[in-house]
Amino acid sequence: MGNRTLRRIIVLLASTVAGVSIMQAANASLRIAATRPAAVPAGYVITPFGYFHPSCVNRLAKGDVLHQESQTIERASGSIESIPMCAYPHYRADGEKVIGDERAVANPDISHAWVENANVTTTTGYGRFWADWIVPPAPTSNDGQTVFLFNGLEDINDVVSIIQPVLGWNADFAGAWGIASWNCCINGNVNEATPVQVKSGDLIYGWMSNNCAAGTETCASWSIETLDLTTLVSSAMNGTSNYGQTFNWAFGGVLEVYNIIQCSDYPPDPIHFFNQGLSNDKFVQIKPKWVMSTAAGLTPSCSYKVSLPEEIILNY
Protein backbone atom coordinates (compact mmCIF):
# COMPACT_ATOMS: atom_id res chain seq x y z
CA MET A 1 0.00 0.00 0.00
CA GLY A 2 1.46 3.37 -1.04
CA ASN A 3 1.89 6.28 1.32
CA ARG A 4 -0.65 8.34 -0.65
CA THR A 5 -3.29 5.63 -0.31
CA LEU A 6 -2.54 5.19 3.41
CA ARG A 7 -2.87 8.92 4.03
CA ARG A 8 -6.19 8.95 2.15
CA ILE A 9 -7.52 6.13 4.36
CA ILE A 10 -6.37 7.92 7.53
CA VAL A 11 -8.01 11.17 6.42
CA LEU A 12 -11.22 9.31 5.52
CA LEU A 13 -11.31 7.58 8.92
CA ALA A 14 -10.61 10.83 10.75
CA SER A 15 -13.38 12.57 8.82
CA THR A 16 -15.79 9.75 9.65
CA VAL A 17 -14.92 9.84 13.36
CA ALA A 18 -15.21 13.63 13.42
CA GLY A 19 -18.51 13.40 11.56
CA VAL A 20 -19.89 10.91 14.09
CA SER A 21 -18.71 13.12 16.98
CA ILE A 22 -20.31 16.19 15.46
CA MET A 23 -23.52 14.27 14.80
CA GLN A 24 -23.59 12.95 18.37
CA ALA A 25 -23.05 16.44 19.77
CA ALA A 26 -25.78 17.84 17.52
CA ASN A 27 -28.19 15.08 18.55
CA ALA A 28 -27.42 15.73 22.24
CA SER A 29 -28.08 19.46 21.80
CA LEU A 30 -31.35 18.79 19.99
CA ARG A 31 -32.36 16.34 22.73
CA ILE A 32 -31.68 18.89 25.47
CA ALA A 33 -33.58 21.61 23.59
CA ALA A 34 -36.53 19.28 23.02
CA THR A 35 -36.98 18.37 26.68
CA ARG A 36 -38.50 21.70 27.72
CA PRO A 37 -42.21 21.97 26.81
CA ALA A 38 -42.80 24.20 23.78
CA ALA A 39 -45.37 26.25 25.71
CA VAL A 40 -42.77 27.45 28.24
CA PRO A 41 -41.29 30.77 27.09
CA ALA A 42 -37.56 31.16 26.67
CA GLY A 43 -35.79 32.51 29.74
CA TYR A 44 -38.09 30.86 32.29
CA VAL A 45 -36.27 29.10 35.14
CA ILE A 46 -36.97 25.73 36.73
CA THR A 47 -37.91 25.80 40.41
CA PRO A 48 -39.25 23.06 42.72
CA PHE A 49 -42.67 24.52 41.85
CA GLY A 50 -42.58 24.56 38.06
CA TYR A 51 -41.28 26.97 35.42
CA PHE A 52 -41.31 30.63 36.61
CA HIS A 53 -40.39 33.97 35.08
CA PRO A 54 -37.09 35.15 36.66
CA SER A 55 -38.72 38.38 37.91
CA CYS A 56 -41.03 36.26 40.09
CA VAL A 57 -38.19 34.44 41.88
CA ASN A 58 -37.19 36.47 44.94
CA ARG A 59 -33.74 35.84 46.41
CA LEU A 60 -33.47 36.18 50.20
CA ALA A 61 -30.07 36.57 51.85
CA LYS A 62 -29.20 35.45 55.36
CA GLY A 63 -31.13 37.54 57.89
CA ASP A 64 -33.88 38.62 55.48
CA VAL A 65 -37.45 38.15 56.73
CA LEU A 66 -40.53 37.48 54.61
CA HIS A 67 -43.72 39.17 55.93
CA GLN A 68 -47.19 37.94 54.95
CA GLU A 69 -49.34 40.85 56.11
CA SER A 70 -47.44 43.57 54.27
CA GLN A 71 -46.20 41.37 51.41
CA THR A 72 -42.68 42.65 51.96
CA ILE A 73 -39.14 41.45 52.46
CA GLU A 74 -37.36 43.01 55.44
CA ARG A 75 -33.68 42.93 54.54
CA ALA A 76 -31.05 42.23 57.18
CA SER A 77 -29.91 45.85 56.68
CA GLY A 78 -33.33 47.09 57.85
CA SER A 79 -34.61 48.18 54.43
CA ILE A 80 -38.08 47.10 53.30
CA GLU A 81 -38.92 45.87 49.80
CA SER A 82 -42.44 45.22 48.57
CA ILE A 83 -43.26 42.01 46.72
CA PRO A 84 -45.62 42.83 43.85
CA MET A 85 -47.90 40.20 42.41
CA CYS A 86 -46.11 38.24 39.70
CA ALA A 87 -46.99 39.71 36.31
CA TYR A 88 -46.38 36.45 34.47
CA PRO A 89 -47.97 33.00 34.45
CA HIS A 90 -45.98 29.96 35.45
CA TYR A 91 -46.01 26.47 33.97
CA ARG A 92 -46.22 22.85 35.01
CA ALA A 93 -43.66 20.25 34.00
CA ASP A 94 -45.81 19.36 30.97
CA GLY A 95 -46.19 23.01 29.89
CA GLU A 96 -49.68 23.67 31.26
CA LYS A 97 -50.12 27.36 32.17
CA VAL A 98 -50.88 28.32 35.79
CA ILE A 99 -51.80 31.81 37.03
CA GLY A 100 -51.81 33.13 40.61
CA ASP A 101 -51.15 31.36 43.90
CA GLU A 102 -51.40 27.78 42.69
CA ARG A 103 -48.13 25.93 42.46
CA ALA A 104 -47.32 24.30 39.16
CA VAL A 105 -46.76 21.13 41.18
CA ALA A 106 -49.94 19.89 42.87
CA ASN A 107 -49.72 17.01 45.33
CA PRO A 108 -50.39 14.23 45.82
CA ASP A 109 -50.81 14.21 42.02
CA ILE A 110 -47.69 12.23 41.20
CA SER A 111 -46.47 12.95 37.70
CA HIS A 112 -43.29 13.79 35.85
CA ALA A 113 -42.77 16.47 38.47
CA TRP A 114 -43.23 14.68 41.81
CA VAL A 115 -42.21 11.13 40.91
CA GLU A 116 -41.96 9.64 44.42
CA ASN A 117 -42.62 10.71 47.99
CA ALA A 118 -43.37 9.53 51.52
CA ASN A 119 -45.87 11.68 53.43
CA VAL A 120 -47.92 11.83 56.61
CA THR A 121 -50.64 14.11 58.02
CA THR A 122 -51.94 15.22 61.42
CA THR A 123 -55.23 16.70 62.63
CA THR A 124 -53.41 19.57 64.37
CA GLY A 125 -50.09 20.97 63.15
CA TYR A 126 -46.41 20.12 63.11
CA GLY A 127 -43.82 22.16 64.98
CA ARG A 128 -40.46 20.86 63.74
CA PHE A 129 -39.24 18.54 61.04
CA TRP A 130 -35.74 17.41 60.05
CA ALA A 131 -33.90 14.77 58.01
CA ASP A 132 -30.47 13.82 56.69
CA TRP A 133 -29.50 12.66 53.21
CA ILE A 134 -26.29 12.25 51.24
CA VAL A 135 -25.53 14.20 48.06
CA PRO A 136 -25.50 11.42 45.43
CA PRO A 137 -23.15 11.11 42.46
CA ALA A 138 -24.14 13.20 39.46
CA PRO A 139 -26.33 11.54 36.82
CA THR A 140 -24.28 9.71 34.21
CA SER A 141 -26.06 11.53 31.37
CA ASN A 142 -27.00 15.19 30.95
CA ASP A 143 -30.08 15.80 28.84
CA GLY A 144 -30.81 19.19 30.36
CA GLN A 145 -32.73 17.56 33.21
CA THR A 146 -33.19 18.95 36.72
CA VAL A 147 -33.43 16.73 39.81
CA PHE A 148 -34.72 17.96 43.19
CA LEU A 149 -34.56 16.04 46.50
CA PHE A 150 -36.17 17.44 49.65
CA ASN A 151 -38.40 17.13 52.69
CA GLY A 152 -41.11 19.72 53.28
CA LEU A 153 -44.34 20.90 54.91
CA GLU A 154 -47.74 21.89 53.50
CA ASP A 155 -51.36 22.43 54.60
CA ILE A 156 -53.39 19.46 53.37
CA ASN A 157 -56.67 21.32 53.84
CA ASP A 158 -55.65 24.43 51.91
CA VAL A 159 -52.65 23.83 49.67
CA VAL A 160 -51.29 27.31 48.99
CA SER A 161 -47.64 27.27 49.98
CA ILE A 162 -44.85 24.87 50.81
CA ILE A 163 -41.67 25.32 52.83
CA GLN A 164 -38.74 23.05 52.06
CA PRO A 165 -34.96 22.58 52.28
CA VAL A 166 -33.89 21.39 48.82
CA LEU A 167 -30.94 19.65 47.17
CA GLY A 168 -30.96 20.19 43.41
CA TRP A 169 -28.87 19.06 40.44
CA ASN A 170 -28.65 21.26 37.36
CA ALA A 171 -30.87 23.80 39.13
CA ASP A 172 -29.04 26.83 40.56
CA PHE A 173 -25.71 25.43 39.36
CA ALA A 174 -25.33 24.00 35.84
CA GLY A 175 -24.18 20.38 35.88
CA ALA A 176 -23.63 20.46 39.66
CA TRP A 177 -25.41 19.96 42.98
CA GLY A 178 -26.61 22.87 45.10
CA ILE A 179 -28.74 23.47 48.19
CA ALA A 180 -31.37 26.15 48.81
CA SER A 181 -34.29 26.80 51.16
CA TRP A 182 -37.63 27.73 49.55
CA ASN A 183 -41.08 29.17 50.35
CA CYS A 184 -43.65 29.29 47.53
CA CYS A 185 -46.02 30.51 45.90
CA ILE A 186 -48.28 33.39 47.10
CA ASN A 187 -49.23 35.83 44.30
CA GLY A 188 -47.30 33.67 41.87
CA ASN A 189 -43.96 34.44 43.53
CA VAL A 190 -41.19 32.04 44.52
CA ASN A 191 -38.93 32.86 47.48
CA GLU A 192 -35.48 31.30 47.64
CA ALA A 193 -32.69 31.70 50.17
CA THR A 194 -29.23 32.18 48.68
CA PRO A 195 -28.19 28.85 47.10
CA VAL A 196 -24.84 27.20 47.83
CA GLN A 197 -22.98 24.65 45.70
CA VAL A 198 -22.24 21.27 47.32
CA LYS A 199 -20.44 18.08 46.29
CA SER A 200 -21.33 14.42 45.97
CA GLY A 201 -20.77 12.58 49.24
CA ASP A 202 -21.60 15.61 51.43
CA LEU A 203 -24.07 15.07 54.28
CA ILE A 204 -27.15 17.31 54.05
CA TYR A 205 -29.34 18.24 57.02
CA GLY A 206 -32.65 19.84 56.10
CA TRP A 207 -34.85 21.23 58.85
CA MET A 208 -37.90 23.44 59.44
CA SER A 209 -39.15 24.82 62.74
CA ASN A 210 -41.86 27.24 63.77
CA ASN A 211 -40.91 30.23 65.91
CA CYS A 212 -44.02 30.27 68.12
CA ALA A 213 -44.77 29.06 71.63
CA ALA A 214 -45.45 25.35 72.11
CA GLY A 215 -49.05 24.50 71.27
CA THR A 216 -49.43 27.08 68.49
CA GLU A 217 -51.23 25.10 65.80
CA THR A 218 -50.95 27.76 63.08
CA CYS A 219 -47.67 29.60 63.54
CA ALA A 220 -47.05 32.67 61.36
CA SER A 221 -43.24 32.51 61.50
CA TRP A 222 -40.99 29.65 60.39
CA SER A 223 -37.29 29.03 59.87
CA ILE A 224 -35.91 26.78 57.14
CA GLU A 225 -32.31 25.68 56.68
CA THR A 226 -30.53 23.42 54.22
CA LEU A 227 -27.19 22.70 55.85
CA ASP A 228 -24.17 20.88 54.45
CA LEU A 229 -22.78 19.19 57.57
CA THR A 230 -19.59 18.24 55.72
CA THR A 231 -18.53 21.79 54.85
CA LEU A 232 -20.81 23.72 57.26
CA VAL A 233 -22.22 25.95 54.50
CA SER A 234 -25.96 26.52 54.43
CA SER A 235 -28.90 28.22 52.77
CA ALA A 236 -31.24 29.60 55.42
CA MET A 237 -34.53 31.46 55.53
CA ASN A 238 -35.38 32.71 59.03
CA GLY A 239 -38.68 34.16 60.19
CA THR A 240 -40.40 33.37 56.91
CA SER A 241 -44.19 33.62 56.68
CA ASN A 242 -46.55 30.65 56.77
CA TYR A 243 -48.96 32.64 54.56
CA GLY A 244 -51.83 31.59 56.83
CA GLN A 245 -51.13 27.89 56.41
CA THR A 246 -51.36 25.24 59.11
CA PHE A 247 -48.49 22.93 58.29
CA ASN A 248 -50.13 19.56 58.95
CA TRP A 249 -48.77 17.63 55.94
CA ALA A 250 -45.18 16.43 56.11
CA PHE A 251 -43.16 15.01 53.22
CA GLY A 252 -40.31 12.89 54.51
CA GLY A 253 -38.59 12.51 51.16
CA VAL A 254 -39.52 13.68 47.68
CA LEU A 255 -38.01 13.08 44.24
CA GLU A 256 -39.05 15.81 41.79
CA VAL A 257 -37.71 15.99 38.25
CA TYR A 258 -37.92 17.96 35.03
CA ASN A 259 -36.96 16.93 31.49
CA ILE A 260 -36.06 13.31 32.24
CA ILE A 261 -35.76 11.32 29.00
CA GLN A 262 -33.74 8.27 30.07
CA CYS A 263 -33.08 6.43 33.34
CA SER A 264 -29.44 7.52 33.39
CA ASP A 265 -30.72 11.10 33.84
CA TYR A 266 -31.27 10.14 37.49
CA PRO A 267 -28.39 9.85 39.97
CA PRO A 268 -26.92 6.33 39.78
CA ASP A 269 -27.72 5.43 43.41
CA PRO A 270 -31.04 5.32 45.30
CA ILE A 271 -31.63 8.23 47.70
CA HIS A 272 -31.83 7.53 51.43
CA PHE A 273 -33.54 10.01 53.80
CA PHE A 274 -32.56 9.05 57.34
CA ASN A 275 -32.43 10.33 60.95
CA GLN A 276 -35.95 11.64 60.40
CA GLY A 277 -37.45 13.72 63.18
CA LEU A 278 -40.98 15.10 63.33
CA SER A 279 -42.64 16.88 66.25
CA ASN A 280 -46.19 18.03 66.87
CA ASP A 281 -47.08 21.66 67.56
CA LYS A 282 -46.15 21.14 71.23
CA PHE A 283 -42.62 20.18 70.07
CA VAL A 284 -43.10 16.56 71.23
CA GLN A 285 -41.41 14.18 68.82
CA ILE A 286 -43.75 11.65 67.23
CA LYS A 287 -43.25 8.50 65.14
CA PRO A 288 -44.81 9.08 61.73
CA LYS A 289 -46.63 6.39 59.74
CA TRP A 290 -45.44 7.28 56.28
CA VAL A 291 -47.68 6.82 53.26
CA MET A 292 -45.58 5.96 50.21
CA SER A 293 -46.56 7.29 46.77
CA THR A 294 -44.93 6.36 43.48
CA ALA A 295 -45.68 7.43 39.93
CA ALA A 296 -47.03 4.85 37.50
CA GLY A 297 -46.90 4.64 33.74
CA LEU A 298 -44.08 7.12 33.30
CA THR A 299 -41.81 7.31 30.29
CA PRO A 300 -39.02 6.40 30.67
CA SER A 301 -40.03 3.36 32.69
CA CYS A 302 -37.41 3.06 35.45
CA SER A 303 -37.41 1.07 38.70
CA TYR A 304 -39.59 3.54 40.60
CA LYS A 305 -40.29 2.45 44.16
CA VAL A 306 -40.42 3.97 47.64
CA SER A 307 -39.27 1.58 50.36
CA LEU A 308 -39.30 2.01 54.10
CA PRO A 309 -37.23 -0.35 56.23
CA GLU A 310 -35.80 2.05 58.85
CA GLU A 311 -35.42 5.00 56.50
CA ILE A 312 -37.12 6.38 53.39
CA ILE A 313 -35.46 5.10 50.21
CA LEU A 314 -36.37 6.50 46.80
CA ASN A 315 -35.54 4.11 43.95
CA TYR A 316 -35.66 4.77 40.22
C-alpha positions as CSV (number, residue, x, y, z in Angstrom):
1,M,0.0,0.0,0.0
2,G,1.5,3.4,-1.0
3,N,1.9,6.3,1.3
4,R,-0.6,8.3,-0.6
5,T,-3.3,5.6,-0.3
6,L,-2.5,5.2,3.4
7,R,-2.9,8.9,4.0
8,R,-6.2,9.0,2.2
9,I,-7.5,6.1,4.4
10,I,-6.4,7.9,7.5
11,V,-8.0,11.2,6.4
12,L,-11.2,9.3,5.5
13,L,-11.3,7.6,8.9
14,A,-10.6,10.8,10.8
15,S,-13.4,12.6,8.8
16,T,-15.8,9.8,9.6
17,V,-14.9,9.8,13.4
18,A,-15.2,13.6,13.4
19,G,-18.5,13.4,11.6
20,V,-19.9,10.9,14.1
21,S,-18.7,13.1,17.0
22,I,-20.3,16.2,15.5
23,M,-23.5,14.3,14.8
24,Q,-23.6,12.9,18.4
25,A,-23.0,16.4,19.8
26,A,-25.8,17.8,17.5
27,N,-28.2,15.1,18.5
28,A,-27.4,15.7,22.2
29,S,-28.1,19.5,21.8
30,L,-31.4,18.8,20.0
31,R,-32.4,16.3,22.7
32,I,-31.7,18.9,25.5
33,A,-33.6,21.6,23.6
34,A,-36.5,19.3,23.0
35,T,-37.0,18.4,26.7
36,R,-38.5,21.7,27.7
37,P,-42.2,22.0,26.8
38,A,-42.8,24.2,23.8
39,A,-45.4,26.3,25.7
40,V,-42.8,27.4,28.2
41,P,-41.3,30.8,27.1
42,A,-37.6,31.2,26.7
43,G,-35.8,32.5,29.7
44,Y,-38.1,30.9,32.3
45,V,-36.3,29.1,35.1
46,I,-37.0,25.7,36.7
47,T,-37.9,25.8,40.4
48,P,-39.2,23.1,42.7
49,F,-42.7,24.5,41.9
50,G,-42.6,24.6,38.1
51,Y,-41.3,27.0,35.4
52,F,-41.3,30.6,36.6
53,H,-40.4,34.0,35.1
54,P,-37.1,35.2,36.7
55,S,-38.7,38.4,37.9
56,C,-41.0,36.3,40.1
57,V,-38.2,34.4,41.9
58,N,-37.2,36.5,44.9
59,R,-33.7,35.8,46.4
60,L,-33.5,36.2,50.2
61,A,-30.1,36.6,51.8
62,K,-29.2,35.5,55.4
63,G,-31.1,37.5,57.9
64,D,-33.9,38.6,55.5
65,V,-37.5,38.1,56.7
66,L,-40.5,37.5,54.6
67,H,-43.7,39.2,55.9
68,Q,-47.2,37.9,55.0
69,E,-49.3,40.8,56.1
70,S,-47.4,43.6,54.3
71,Q,-46.2,41.4,51.4
72,T,-42.7,42.6,52.0
73,I,-39.1,41.4,52.5
74,E,-37.4,43.0,55.4
75,R,-33.7,42.9,54.5
76,A,-31.0,42.2,57.2
77,S,-29.9,45.8,56.7
78,G,-33.3,47.1,57.8
79,S,-34.6,48.2,54.4
80,I,-38.1,47.1,53.3
81,E,-38.9,45.9,49.8
82,S,-42.4,45.2,48.6
83,I,-43.3,42.0,46.7
84,P,-45.6,42.8,43.9
85,M,-47.9,40.2,42.4
86,C,-46.1,38.2,39.7
87,A,-47.0,39.7,36.3
88,Y,-46.4,36.4,34.5
89,P,-48.0,33.0,34.5
90,H,-46.0,30.0,35.5
91,Y,-46.0,26.5,34.0
92,R,-46.2,22.9,35.0
93,A,-43.7,20.3,34.0
94,D,-45.8,19.4,31.0
95,G,-46.2,23.0,29.9
96,E,-49.7,23.7,31.3
97,K,-50.1,27.4,32.2
98,V,-50.9,28.3,35.8
99,I,-51.8,31.8,37.0
100,G,-51.8,33.1,40.6
101,D,-51.1,31.4,43.9
102,E,-51.4,27.8,42.7
103,R,-48.1,25.9,42.5
104,A,-47.3,24.3,39.2
105,V,-46.8,21.1,41.2
106,A,-49.9,19.9,42.9
107,N,-49.7,17.0,45.3
108,P,-50.4,14.2,45.8
109,D,-50.8,14.2,42.0
110,I,-47.7,12.2,41.2
111,S,-46.5,12.9,37.7
112,H,-43.3,13.8,35.8
113,A,-42.8,16.5,38.5
114,W,-43.2,14.7,41.8
115,V,-42.2,11.1,40.9
116,E,-42.0,9.6,44.4
117,N,-42.6,10.7,48.0
118,A,-43.4,9.5,51.5
119,N,-45.9,11.7,53.4
120,V,-47.9,11.8,56.6
121,T,-50.6,14.1,58.0
122,T,-51.9,15.2,61.4
123,T,-55.2,16.7,62.6
124,T,-53.4,19.6,64.4
125,G,-50.1,21.0,63.2
126,Y,-46.4,20.1,63.1
127,G,-43.8,22.2,65.0
128,R,-40.5,20.9,63.7
129,F,-39.2,18.5,61.0
130,W,-35.7,17.4,60.1
131,A,-33.9,14.8,58.0
132,D,-30.5,13.8,56.7
133,W,-29.5,12.7,53.2
134,I,-26.3,12.3,51.2
135,V,-25.5,14.2,48.1
136,P,-25.5,11.4,45.4
137,P,-23.1,11.1,42.5
138,A,-24.1,13.2,39.5
139,P,-26.3,11.5,36.8
140,T,-24.3,9.7,34.2
141,S,-26.1,11.5,31.4
142,N,-27.0,15.2,31.0
143,D,-30.1,15.8,28.8
144,G,-30.8,19.2,30.4
145,Q,-32.7,17.6,33.2
146,T,-33.2,19.0,36.7
147,V,-33.4,16.7,39.8
148,F,-34.7,18.0,43.2
149,L,-34.6,16.0,46.5
150,F,-36.2,17.4,49.7
151,N,-38.4,17.1,52.7
152,G,-41.1,19.7,53.3
153,L,-44.3,20.9,54.9
154,E,-47.7,21.9,53.5
155,D,-51.4,22.4,54.6
156,I,-53.4,19.5,53.4
157,N,-56.7,21.3,53.8
158,D,-55.7,24.4,51.9
159,V,-52.7,23.8,49.7
160,V,-51.3,27.3,49.0
161,S,-47.6,27.3,50.0
162,I,-44.9,24.9,50.8
163,I,-41.7,25.3,52.8
164,Q,-38.7,23.1,52.1
165,P,-35.0,22.6,52.3
166,V,-33.9,21.4,48.8
167,L,-30.9,19.7,47.2
168,G,-31.0,20.2,43.4
169,W,-28.9,19.1,40.4
170,N,-28.7,21.3,37.4
171,A,-30.9,23.8,39.1
172,D,-29.0,26.8,40.6
173,F,-25.7,25.4,39.4
174,A,-25.3,24.0,35.8
175,G,-24.2,20.4,35.9
176,A,-23.6,20.5,39.7
177,W,-25.4,20.0,43.0
178,G,-26.6,22.9,45.1
179,I,-28.7,23.5,48.2
180,A,-31.4,26.1,48.8
181,S,-34.3,26.8,51.2
182,W,-37.6,27.7,49.6
183,N,-41.1,29.2,50.3
184,C,-43.6,29.3,47.5
185,C,-46.0,30.5,45.9
186,I,-48.3,33.4,47.1
187,N,-49.2,35.8,44.3
188,G,-47.3,33.7,41.9
189,N,-44.0,34.4,43.5
190,V,-41.2,32.0,44.5
191,N,-38.9,32.9,47.5
192,E,-35.5,31.3,47.6
193,A,-32.7,31.7,50.2
194,T,-29.2,32.2,48.7
195,P,-28.2,28.9,47.1
196,V,-24.8,27.2,47.8
197,Q,-23.0,24.7,45.7
198,V,-22.2,21.3,47.3
199,K,-20.4,18.1,46.3
200,S,-21.3,14.4,46.0
201,G,-20.8,12.6,49.2
202,D,-21.6,15.6,51.4
203,L,-24.1,15.1,54.3
204,I,-27.1,17.3,54.1
205,Y,-29.3,18.2,57.0
206,G,-32.7,19.8,56.1
207,W,-34.9,21.2,58.8
208,M,-37.9,23.4,59.4
209,S,-39.2,24.8,62.7
210,N,-41.9,27.2,63.8
211,N,-40.9,30.2,65.9
212,C,-44.0,30.3,68.1
213,A,-44.8,29.1,71.6
214,A,-45.5,25.4,72.1
215,G,-49.0,24.5,71.3
216,T,-49.4,27.1,68.5
217,E,-51.2,25.1,65.8
218,T,-51.0,27.8,63.1
219,C,-47.7,29.6,63.5
220,A,-47.0,32.7,61.4
221,S,-43.2,32.5,61.5
222,W,-41.0,29.6,60.4
223,S,-37.3,29.0,59.9
224,I,-35.9,26.8,57.1
225,E,-32.3,25.7,56.7
226,T,-30.5,23.4,54.2
227,L,-27.2,22.7,55.9
228,D,-24.2,20.9,54.5
229,L,-22.8,19.2,57.6
230,T,-19.6,18.2,55.7
231,T,-18.5,21.8,54.8
232,L,-20.8,23.7,57.3
233,V,-22.2,25.9,54.5
234,S,-26.0,26.5,54.4
235,S,-28.9,28.2,52.8
236,A,-31.2,29.6,55.4
237,M,-34.5,31.5,55.5
238,N,-35.4,32.7,59.0
239,G,-38.7,34.2,60.2
240,T,-40.4,33.4,56.9
241,S,-44.2,33.6,56.7
242,N,-46.6,30.7,56.8
243,Y,-49.0,32.6,54.6
244,G,-51.8,31.6,56.8
245,Q,-51.1,27.9,56.4
246,T,-51.4,25.2,59.1
247,F,-48.5,22.9,58.3
248,N,-50.1,19.6,58.9
249,W,-48.8,17.6,55.9
250,A,-45.2,16.4,56.1
251,F,-43.2,15.0,53.2
252,G,-40.3,12.9,54.5
253,G,-38.6,12.5,51.2
254,V,-39.5,13.7,47.7
255,L,-38.0,13.1,44.2
256,E,-39.0,15.8,41.8
257,V,-37.7,16.0,38.2
258,Y,-37.9,18.0,35.0
259,N,-37.0,16.9,31.5
260,I,-36.1,13.3,32.2
261,I,-35.8,11.3,29.0
262,Q,-33.7,8.3,30.1
263,C,-33.1,6.4,33.3
264,S,-29.4,7.5,33.4
265,D,-30.7,11.1,33.8
266,Y,-31.3,10.1,37.5
267,P,-28.4,9.9,40.0
268,P,-26.9,6.3,39.8
269,D,-27.7,5.4,43.4
270,P,-31.0,5.3,45.3
271,I,-31.6,8.2,47.7
272,H,-31.8,7.5,51.4
273,F,-33.5,10.0,53.8
274,F,-32.6,9.0,57.3
275,N,-32.4,10.3,60.9
276,Q,-36.0,11.6,60.4
277,G,-37.4,13.7,63.2
278,L,-41.0,15.1,63.3
279,S,-42.6,16.9,66.3
280,N,-46.2,18.0,66.9
281,D,-47.1,21.7,67.6
282,K,-46.1,21.1,71.2
283,F,-42.6,20.2,70.1
284,V,-43.1,16.6,71.2
285,Q,-41.4,14.2,68.8
286,I,-43.8,11.6,67.2
287,K,-43.2,8.5,65.1
288,P,-44.8,9.1,61.7
289,K,-46.6,6.4,59.7
290,W,-45.4,7.3,56.3
291,V,-47.7,6.8,53.3
292,M,-45.6,6.0,50.2
293,S,-46.6,7.3,46.8
294,T,-44.9,6.4,43.5
295,A,-45.7,7.4,39.9
296,A,-47.0,4.9,37.5
297,G,-46.9,4.6,33.7
298,L,-44.1,7.1,33.3
299,T,-41.8,7.3,30.3
300,P,-39.0,6.4,30.7
301,S,-40.0,3.4,32.7
302,C,-37.4,3.1,35.4
303,S,-37.4,1.1,38.7
304,Y,-39.6,3.5,40.6
305,K,-40.3,2.5,44.2
306,V,-40.4,4.0,47.6
307,S,-39.3,1.6,50.4
308,L,-39.3,2.0,54.1
309,P,-37.2,-0.4,56.2
310,E,-35.8,2.0,58.9
311,E,-35.4,5.0,56.5
312,I,-37.1,6.4,53.4
313,I,-35.5,5.1,50.2
314,L,-36.4,6.5,46.8
315,N,-35.5,4.1,43.9
316,Y,-35.7,4.8,40.2
